[in-house]
């Protein structure tokens, strides 16, 4: 919950100050929070419900996001 509140605060402050870096940091913090939730859900489902595949599935969410970011980095025109 703290990550999402922090992301909202960063985005709101960035918008109020018209600061693109702080706006982007708010989006990054939101993504970090979503990735943390994916891992937590996988661990909880594995531990409480015995769903052994939930933890690796959460790992695949992280791998998907990482590959998407790598593709974006290498395909940019820098």
C-alpha positions as CSV (number, residue, x, y, z in Angstrom):
1,X,0.0,0.0,0.0
2,X,2.9,2.3,0.8
3,X,4.3,2.0,-2.7
4,X,1.0,3.0,-4.3
5,X,0.6,6.0,-2.0
6,X,4.2,7.0,-2.8
7,X,3.6,6.6,-6.5
8,X,0.4,8.7,-6.3
9,X,2.2,11.4,-4.3
10,X,5.1,11.5,-6.7
11,X,2.8,11.8,-9.8
12,X,0.7,14.4,-8.1
13,X,3.6,16.5,-7.0
14,X,5.3,16.1,-10.5
15,X,2.1,17.3,-12.1
16,X,1.8,20.3,-9.7
17,X,5.4,21.3,-10.3
18,X,5.3,20.4,-14.0
19,X,8.3,18.2,-13.4
20,X,8.6,15.4,-16.0
21,X,11.2,13.5,-14.0
22,X,9.0,13.3,-10.9
23,X,6.0,12.3,-13.1
24,X,8.1,9.5,-14.6
25,X,9.3,8.5,-11.2
26,X,5.7,8.2,-10.0
27,X,5.0,5.8,-12.9
28,X,8.1,3.7,-12.1
29,X,7.1,3.5,-8.5
30,X,3.7,2.3,-9.5
31,X,5.2,-0.4,-11.6
32,X,7.5,-1.4,-8.7
33,X,4.4,-1.7,-6.5
34,X,2.6,-3.9,-9.1
35,X,5.6,-6.2,-9.4
36,X,5.8,-6.5,-5.7
37,X,2.1,-7.4,-5.5
38,X,2.7,-10.1,-8.2
39,X,5.4,-11.7,-6.2
40,X,3.4,-11.5,-2.9
41,X,0.4,-13.1,-4.5
42,X,2.5,-15.9,-5.9
43,X,4.1,-16.6,-2.5
44,X,0.8,-16.4,-0.6
45,X,-1.0,-18.7,-3.1
46,X,1.9,-21.2,-2.9
47,X,2.2,-21.1,0.9
48,X,-1.5,-21.1,1.8
49,X,-3.3,-22.9,-1.0
50,X,-0.5,-25.2,-2.0
51,X,-0.5,-23.9,-5.6
52,X,3.1,-24.7,-6.4
53,X,2.8,-23.1,-9.8
54,X,1.7,-19.6,-8.5
55,X,5.2,-18.6,-7.4
56,X,6.9,-19.4,-10.8
57,X,3.9,-17.7,-12.5
58,X,4.7,-14.5,-10.6
59,X,8.3,-14.9,-11.7
60,X,7.2,-15.0,-15.3
61,X,5.4,-11.7,-14.7
62,X,8.7,-10.2,-13.7
63,X,10.5,-11.8,-16.6
64,X,7.9,-10.5,-19.1
65,X,8.2,-6.9,-17.7
66,X,12.1,-7.1,-17.8
67,X,12.1,-8.3,-21.4
68,X,9.7,-5.6,-22.4
69,X,12.0,-3.0,-20.8
70,X,15.1,-4.4,-22.5
71,X,13.4,-4.4,-25.9
72,X,12.4,-0.8,-25.3
73,X,15.9,0.2,-24.3
74,X,17.5,-1.4,-27.4
75,X,14.9,-0.2,-29.9
76,X,15.1,3.5,-28.9
77,X,16.8,5.9,-31.2
78,X,19.5,7.1,-28.8
